[in-house]
Amino acid sequence: MRDLIGAGHDKCDLCDMAMTDPLTKALNRREVPRFAEREVLRASRHTKAAHNHNALHCHTMPVNAVHGHGVGDEVLTRLVRWVTKTIRDEDLLGRPGGEAFAPVLTETEPWRATIPAHRLQDAIGALSFAGKAGIFSITISAGISEPGFADIDILPALERADTPIWGAKQNGRNRAEVAPLTSGGASIAAA
């Protein structure tokens, strides 16, 4: 019996490792689209606006380059822990990689997605971290995009969110910008 229970625990551990980022425990880049697709399909089954699932793609300042990977890991871990506590149960949180993380806000209109983005920026700006050059704080540039009417997963929205992220960085950082909904082509950042 103990062997069966142990094998069951091992199987659960393997499943968890396959689905989550090992550092932050957020969904990994492979699982975010899978879980988001379920939400988009659920919304369309219940005649809710499936396109009102917004990808809030966030980039932090380049901590690793300035303060080292250990400090960068601490920053990401604290950020994801804070975001996990503040998003709704029905929202998703993933780490696509690098210094980025992506909350997927279900049943949220794009302009409403700016509210948690600004709350996140304010709260994260108040945190301090110890680095090689002393105490520092970070900023977050966020791009907000929603799936198009023909999209069945969140990946196109995440890709469209990259454009307003770069716009936010070019317009002074620590900003959240919304990509306009397009009929399928690439979008540009809204100022």
C-alpha positions as CSV (number, residue, x, y, z in Angstrom):
1,M,0.0,0.0,0.0
2,R,2.8,2.4,0.9
3,D,4.4,1.8,-2.5
4,L,1.1,2.7,-4.3
5,I,0.7,5.9,-2.2
6,G,4.3,6.8,-2.9
7,A,3.8,6.2,-6.6
8,G,0.7,8.4,-6.5
9,H,2.7,11.2,-4.8
10,D,5.5,10.9,-7.3
11,K,3.0,11.1,-10.2
12,C,1.5,14.3,-8.7
13,D,5.0,15.7,-8.2
14,L,5.9,15.0,-11.9
15,C,2.7,16.6,-13.1
16,D,3.3,19.7,-11.0
17,M,6.9,19.9,-12.3
18,A,5.6,19.6,-15.9
19,M,3.1,22.4,-15.5
20,T,4.8,25.0,-13.4
21,D,7.9,27.2,-13.6
22,P,10.4,25.7,-11.1
23,L,11.4,29.1,-9.7
24,T,8.1,30.9,-9.2
25,K,5.6,28.0,-9.2
26,A,3.5,30.0,-11.8
27,L,2.2,28.2,-14.8
28,N,5.0,27.6,-17.3
29,R,4.9,28.9,-20.9
30,R,3.4,25.6,-22.2
31,E,0.5,25.5,-19.7
32,V,-0.7,29.2,-19.8
33,P,-2.2,28.7,-23.3
34,R,-3.8,25.4,-22.4
35,F,-5.5,26.8,-19.3
36,A,-6.5,30.0,-21.0
37,E,-8.0,28.1,-23.9
38,R,-10.3,26.4,-21.5
39,E,-11.4,29.7,-20.1
40,V,-12.0,31.2,-23.6
41,L,-14.1,28.1,-24.6
42,R,-16.0,28.2,-21.3
43,A,-16.9,31.8,-21.8
44,S,-18.1,31.2,-25.4
45,R,-20.2,28.3,-24.2
46,H,-21.9,30.5,-21.7
47,T,-22.4,33.3,-24.2
48,K,-20.0,35.6,-22.4
49,A,-17.6,37.7,-24.5
50,A,-14.8,35.3,-25.1
51,H,-12.6,38.1,-26.2
52,N,-12.8,39.7,-22.7
53,H,-9.9,37.6,-21.5
54,N,-7.0,39.9,-21.3
55,A,-3.3,39.1,-21.3
56,L,-1.5,41.4,-19.0
57,H,2.1,40.7,-20.1
58,C,4.6,42.3,-17.7
59,H,8.3,42.9,-18.0
60,T,10.4,44.0,-15.0
61,M,13.6,46.1,-15.4
62,P,16.7,44.0,-16.2
63,V,17.6,43.0,-12.7
64,N,19.9,40.0,-13.7
65,A,22.2,42.2,-15.7
66,V,22.7,44.7,-13.0
67,H,22.4,42.7,-9.7
68,G,23.0,39.1,-10.7
69,H,20.8,36.1,-11.2
70,G,20.3,35.3,-7.5
71,V,18.8,38.7,-6.9
72,G,16.8,38.5,-10.1
73,D,15.4,35.1,-8.9
74,E,14.4,36.7,-5.6
75,V,12.7,39.6,-7.4
76,L,10.7,37.3,-9.7
77,T,9.7,35.0,-6.8
78,R,8.5,37.9,-4.7
79,L,6.6,39.5,-7.6
80,V,4.8,36.3,-8.5
81,R,3.9,35.6,-4.9
82,W,2.4,39.1,-4.6
83,V,0.5,38.8,-7.9
84,T,-0.8,35.4,-6.9
85,K,-2.3,36.9,-3.7
86,T,-4.0,39.8,-5.5
87,I,-5.5,38.3,-8.7
88,R,-8.9,36.6,-8.6
89,D,-9.3,32.9,-8.3
90,E,-10.5,32.6,-11.9
91,D,-7.5,34.5,-13.3
92,L,-4.3,32.7,-14.4
93,L,-0.7,33.5,-13.8
94,G,2.1,32.3,-16.0
95,R,5.8,32.9,-16.5
96,P,6.6,32.9,-20.2
97,G,10.3,33.2,-19.4
98,G,13.0,35.6,-18.6
99,E,12.0,38.6,-16.6
100,A,8.4,38.4,-17.7
101,F,5.2,37.2,-16.2
102,A,1.7,37.1,-17.6
103,P,-1.6,37.3,-15.6
104,V,-4.5,36.3,-17.8
105,L,-7.6,38.2,-16.5
106,T,-10.8,36.4,-17.3
107,E,-14.0,38.2,-18.2
108,T,-12.3,41.6,-18.0
109,E,-12.6,44.4,-20.5
110,P,-9.3,45.9,-21.7
111,W,-9.7,49.2,-20.0
112,R,-10.6,47.4,-16.7
113,A,-7.4,45.4,-17.0
114,T,-5.4,48.6,-16.6
115,I,-6.7,48.9,-13.0
116,P,-4.9,45.8,-11.7
117,A,-1.9,46.7,-13.8
118,H,-1.6,50.1,-12.1
119,R,-2.2,48.6,-8.7
120,L,0.5,46.1,-9.4
121,Q,2.9,48.9,-10.5
122,D,2.2,50.9,-7.4
123,A,2.7,48.0,-5.0
124,I,5.8,46.6,-6.8
125,G,7.3,50.1,-6.8
126,A,7.0,50.2,-3.1
127,L,9.0,47.1,-2.6
128,S,12.8,47.2,-2.1
129,F,15.4,44.7,-2.8
130,A,19.1,44.3,-1.7
131,G,21.5,44.2,-4.7
132,K,25.2,44.4,-5.4
133,A,25.0,48.2,-5.5
134,G,22.7,48.6,-2.5
135,I,19.0,48.8,-2.1
136,F,16.9,49.2,-5.2
137,S,13.3,49.1,-6.4
138,I,11.9,48.0,-9.8
139,T,9.4,49.1,-12.3
140,I,7.0,47.1,-14.5
141,S,6.0,47.9,-18.0
142,A,2.8,46.1,-19.0
143,G,1.1,45.4,-22.3
144,I,-2.6,44.5,-22.3
145,S,-4.2,42.7,-25.2
146,E,-7.3,40.6,-25.7
147,P,-7.9,37.6,-28.0
148,G,-9.4,38.5,-31.3
149,F,-12.9,37.2,-32.2
150,A,-11.5,34.2,-34.1
151,D,-8.8,33.3,-31.5
152,I,-9.4,30.2,-29.6
153,D,-6.3,30.6,-27.4
154,I,-4.4,33.3,-25.6
155,L,-1.1,33.1,-27.5
156,P,-2.0,35.7,-30.2
157,A,-3.1,38.1,-27.4
158,L,0.2,37.5,-25.6
159,E,2.1,38.2,-28.8
160,R,0.1,41.4,-29.4
161,A,0.8,42.5,-25.8
162,D,4.5,42.7,-26.6
163,T,3.9,45.8,-28.8
164,P,2.4,48.0,-26.1
165,I,5.1,46.7,-23.7
166,W,7.8,48.2,-25.9
167,G,5.6,51.4,-26.2
168,A,5.4,51.6,-22.4
169,K,9.2,51.3,-22.1
170,Q,9.8,53.9,-24.8
171,N,7.2,56.3,-23.2
172,G,9.0,56.3,-19.8
173,R,8.6,52.8,-18.3
174,N,6.3,51.8,-15.4
175,R,3.3,52.2,-17.6
176,A,0.5,50.0,-18.8
177,E,-0.6,50.3,-22.4
178,V,-3.4,48.6,-24.3
179,A,-3.1,47.1,-27.8
180,P,-6.2,47.7,-29.9
181,L,-8.2,44.7,-30.9
182,T,-7.6,43.8,-34.5
183,S,-9.3,41.4,-36.8
184,G,-6.2,39.2,-36.8
185,G,-3.2,41.3,-38.0
186,A,-0.5,42.8,-35.8
187,S,-1.6,45.6,-33.6
188,I,0.2,48.7,-32.5
189,A,0.4,50.2,-29.0
190,A,-2.2,52.7,-27.8
191,A,-0.6,55.9,-26.4
